[in-house]
């Protein structure tokens, strides 16, 4: 049974309403299916999200990317979530952390909260409950002076732009420089978003599988290369177009254009 249930608290608004679309949530979860599910849920509700498997990948991401909240599973290979929480508090101070565990025991909850966790979410949990808790922790962590008096004045990213192209996040549409809607499959669209969230960075095949929410497969699976090739043809044309996705031999792929986030 999935640890993420479909239901949620009565009255919790569905979809993107009331969420902070600027927040980047780092999901630290060793179960691949759960990690994909949570990261996808967050992205579909307006958050940026990155999924990693353990403490090593967590620290690598934190060194290279700005993160607003860590969703941290307790049971992890290597350093446990409790050990990682101690390190986060020592090195990252007030970075918001929501602990997630299958145990759900009072002792675990008390220990996590005593060590500085901002909230504690036992599995299984509802989709709406997860979103509500993430939103609440981010709201508490945001300095009062930084919050605009008018909620409507908060900057919201609706589009991503690169090299004349536009991605409409609300409509899930990709428009060419000429204004034509380009038909992308679900996998191609997810792959494009993964590149747009990490421009100018080499993404290995396993990272692409994580970020694009592709099917579970071996990182060397040819399907990754085929998917990148299909997206490249649609963005660059058959020949003579502007190079956008660079193959880095032995390492992975890099998205070359600068990306602009537009409200």
C-alpha positions in Angstrom: 0.0 0.0 0.0 1.3 3.4 -0.8 2.3 5.6 2.1 0.7 8.6 0.4 -3.1 8.4 0.5 -5.4 10.2 -1.8 -7.5 11.9 0.9 -6.8 14.8 3.1 -8.3 17.0 5.8 -11.8 18.4 5.1 -11.7 21.9 3.7 -8.1 21.7 2.5 -8.0 23.5 -0.9 -6.9 21.3 -3.8 -4.3 22.0 -6.5 -2.1 25.1 -6.5 -4.3 27.4 -4.5 -2.6 28.9 -1.4 0.8 27.4 -2.1 4.2 29.1 -2.5 5.3 28.3 -6.0 8.8 29.7 -5.4 9.7 27.2 -2.7 12.2 24.4 -3.5 11.6 21.2 -1.5 14.4 18.6 -1.3 12.9 15.1 -0.8 15.3 12.7 0.9 13.7 9.2 0.6 15.4 5.9 -0.3 12.3 4.3 -1.6 12.3 5.1 -5.3 8.5 4.9 -5.9 7.7 7.0 -2.8 10.4 9.5 -3.8 9.0 9.9 -7.3 5.4 10.1 -6.0 6.2 12.9 -3.4 8.4 14.9 -5.8 5.7 14.7 -8.5 3.0 15.7 -6.1 5.0 18.8 -5.1 5.8 19.8 -8.6 2.2 19.4 -9.7 1.1 21.7 -7.0 3.5 24.6 -7.8 6.6 23.7 -5.9 10.1 23.0 -7.2 11.3 19.7 -6.0 14.4 17.5 -6.2 14.5 13.9 -5.0 17.6 12.2 -3.5 18.3 8.8 -2.0 20.5 9.4 1.0 22.6 11.8 3.0 25.4 11.9 0.5 23.1 13.0 -2.3 21.4 15.4 0.1 24.6 17.3 0.9 25.6 17.3 -2.7 22.3 19.0 -3.7 22.5 21.5 -0.8 26.0 22.5 -1.9 24.9 23.2 -5.4 21.2 24.3 -5.1 19.2 26.7 -3.0 16.7 24.7 -1.0 13.8 26.1 1.1 12.7 23.0 2.9 14.0 19.4 3.4 11.4 16.6 3.6 13.6 14.0 5.4 12.8 10.3 5.8 14.0 8.8 9.1 14.9 5.3 7.8 17.7 5.8 5.3 20.7 3.8 4.2 23.9 5.0 5.8 23.3 8.0 8.1 19.7 7.9 9.4 17.4 10.9 9.1 17.9 11.6 12.8 21.7 11.8 12.2 21.2 14.0 9.2 18.9 16.3 11.1 21.6 16.8 13.7 24.1 17.7 11.0 21.6 20.0 9.3 20.9 21.9 12.5 24.7 22.2 13.1 25.6 23.4 9.6 22.4 24.9 8.1 20.8 26.5 11.2 17.2 27.2 10.6 16.7 25.5 7.3 13.1 24.0 7.6 13.0 20.3 8.0 9.9 18.0 8.0 10.6 14.5 9.2 8.9 11.6 7.5 8.8 8.0 8.9 6.9 4.8 8.7 7.3 4.2 12.4 5.1 6.9 13.7 6.0 6.2 17.3 5.8 8.9 19.9 9.5 8.4 20.8 10.6 9.0 17.3 8.4 12.1 17.0 9.7 13.5 20.3 13.3 12.9 19.4 13.0 14.5 16.0 11.2 17.5 17.3 13.7 17.8 20.2 16.5 17.9 17.7 14.9 20.8 15.9 12.6 19.3 13.2 9.9 21.8 12.2 7.2 19.1 11.8 6.8 15.4 11.8 4.7 13.4 9.3 4.1 9.7 9.9 3.4 7.4 7.0 0.9 6.8 5.5 -0.2 10.4 5.0 -2.7 12.1 2.7 -1.6 14.2 -0.3 -3.4 17.2 1.0 -2.0 16.7 4.5 1.6 16.7 3.1 1.0 19.9 1.1 -0.7 21.6 4.1 2.2 20.8 6.4 4.9 21.9 3.9 3.0 25.1 3.3 2.6 25.7 7.0 6.3 25.2 7.8 7.4 27.4 5.0 4.9 30.1 6.2 6.3 29.9 9.7 9.9 30.0 8.4 9.3 33.1 6.2 10.4 36.2 8.1 7.3 38.4 8.8 9.1 41.4 7.2 9.6 39.5 4.0 6.0 38.7 3.5 4.2 41.3 1.3 1.2 43.0 2.9 -0.9 42.1 -0.1 -0.9 38.3 -0.7 -1.7 39.1 -4.4 1.6 40.9 -4.6 3.7 37.8 -4.0 5.8 37.0 -7.0 4.5 33.8 -8.7 6.3 32.0 -11.5 3.9 31.2 -14.3 6.4 30.8 -17.2 9.9 29.7 -17.9 11.6 31.3 -20.9 14.8 30.3 -22.8 16.2 31.3 -26.2 12.8 32.7 -27.4 10.9 29.6 -26.1 8.2 29.8 -23.5 6.9 27.1 -21.1 3.5 28.0 -19.6 3.5 26.0 -16.3 -0.3 26.4 -15.7 -1.3 25.2 -19.1 1.7 22.7 -19.5 2.3 24.2 -22.9 5.5 24.8 -24.7 5.6 27.6 -27.3 8.2 28.0 -29.9 9.8 31.4 -30.6 7.2 31.8 -33.4 4.4 31.3 -30.9 3.4 27.8 -32.1 2.5 25.2 -29.5 4.9 22.3 -29.7 3.4 18.9 -28.9 5.5 17.1 -26.2 4.7 13.8 -24.6 4.4 13.7 -20.8 7.9 12.2 -20.5 9.4 14.9 -22.8 7.7 17.7 -20.9 8.9 16.4 -17.6 12.4 16.0 -19.0 12.3 19.6 -20.3 11.3 20.9 -16.8 14.2 18.9 -15.3 16.6 20.7 -17.6 15.0 24.1 -17.0 15.3 23.7 -13.3 19.0 22.8 -13.6 20.5 24.8 -16.5 24.2 24.8 -17.1 24.6 21.7 -14.9 25.6 18.2 -16.1 22.8 15.8 -15.3 23.7 12.1 -15.2 21.2 9.5 -16.5 20.2 8.5 -13.0 19.6 12.2 -12.1 17.5 12.6 -15.2 15.4 9.6 -14.2 14.8 11.1 -10.8 14.1 14.7 -11.9 11.9 13.9 -14.9 9.9 11.3 -13.0 10.6 8.8 -15.7 10.0 5.1 -15.3 12.2 3.2 -13.0 15.1 1.9 -15.1 18.8 1.3 -15.0 20.8 4.6 -15.3 22.5 3.1 -18.4 19.1 2.3 -20.0 19.1 3.5 -23.6 15.6 4.9 -23.0 17.1 8.0 -21.4 19.2 8.7 -24.5 16.2 8.1 -26.8 14.1 10.5 -24.7 16.8 13.2 -24.8 17.2 12.7 -28.5 13.5 13.2 -29.1 13.3 16.4 -27.0 16.4 17.7 -28.7 14.9 17.2 -32.2 11.8 19.1 -31.2 13.7 22.0 -29.7 16.6 22.2 -32.1 15.0 20.9 -35.3 16.4 18.2 -37.5 19.5 20.1 -38.4 20.9 23.7 -38.3 19.0 24.7 -35.1 20.5 26.3 -32.0 22.2 23.7 -29.9 20.4 23.5 -26.5 21.2 20.1 -25.0 24.9 19.2 -24.9 26.1 15.6 -24.6 28.9 15.4 -22.0 30.7 12.2 -22.8 30.8 9.8 -19.9 28.9 12.1 -17.7 25.4 12.9 -19.0 23.7 16.0 -20.5 23.7 19.7 -20.0 21.0 22.3 -20.9 22.9 25.3 -22.4 20.4 28.3 -22.7 19.9 30.7 -19.9 16.5 30.3 -18.2 14.3 33.2 -17.1 11.5 32.7 -14.5 8.6 35.0 -15.2 5.6 35.9 -13.1 
